[in-house]
Amino acid sequence: MFNEFDKIYSETPQLYGNEPSDWVRKILEYRKAPALVLDIGICYGRNALFLAKNGYTIEGVDISQVAIDKCLKEANKNNLDIRCYCENINDFIFNKKYDIIFSTATLQYLGNKEKVFSVIEKMKKNTMVGGLNIISAPTDTKIGMDFPYYFNKKELKNFYNNWDILEFNEEEDLFSTGKIGTIAFIIAKKR
Ligand SMILES: C[S@@+](CC[C@H](N)C(=O)[O-])C[C@H]1O[C@@H](n2cnc3c(N)ncnc32)[C@H](O)[C@@H]1O
């Protein structure tokens, strides 16, 4: 079914540009390929394509078939093998463990706090020992976007209090509304 995200990515195909997120680039520092990676909110694949080009095996989940089709087309053009699942993340069944699970700018869409917390628990559970979770998400309502959930300060860090925190910060960023607000970012390693 064509949804609001399909509409966005039909009208603005490369909304976030083609460069990977700086946070995803850090994966190359902390965990070299080969590694099995899950991208939660893969969208049109700016991060996934970058990792696949660098030798990682990528799977991704996203609710937008339009975005996934763009990702797969680009993967095909570059002879890269990326597996995508078009599903609501809240219903996604993790049926294997990954070396790395990451999610950039996506968890804030998942509905209420319970849904967001449940997905993070699944991310943690389905990561191999020694593997990584990487998350970025806004923590600031003043950016003027109508997200169903905003993380509280330090909340993301508290989730990973039984993992090794490799990086955590809450820094200011410019959002597409033209407003500046804080975004939380974490890289954590499972003990
Ligand atoms: C702001 S975009 C970020 C995309 C990508 N992670 C990046 O950094 O370029 C958010 C993505 O989350 C997806 N999304 C939002 N809610 C979702 C849900 N409930 N289940 C699956 N995907 C969802 C959207 O389709 C969109 O691709």
The ligand as an ORCA input file, in Angstrom:
! r2SCAN-3c Opt
* xyz 0 1
  C      14.360     10.181      8.059
  S      14.384      8.699      7.116
  C      16.042      8.120      7.462
  C      16.516      7.166      6.441
  C      17.933      6.608      6.606
  N      18.084      5.857      7.823
  C      18.966      7.679      6.489
  O      19.608      8.041      7.494
  O      19.145      8.174      5.361
  C      13.344      7.592      8.037
  C      13.066      6.268      7.359
  O      12.296      5.458      8.243
  C      11.301      4.775      7.505
  N      10.220      4.442      8.454
  C       9.485      5.297      9.201
  N       8.621      4.622      9.981
  C       8.836      3.307      9.745
  C       8.264      2.115     10.273
  N       7.293      2.139     11.190
  N       8.714      0.928      9.794
  C       9.692      0.888      8.851
  N      10.277      1.986      8.341
  C       9.860      3.189      8.776
  C      10.909      5.766      6.421
  O      10.303      5.134      5.313
  C      12.261      6.376      6.078
  O      12.909      5.640      5.071
*
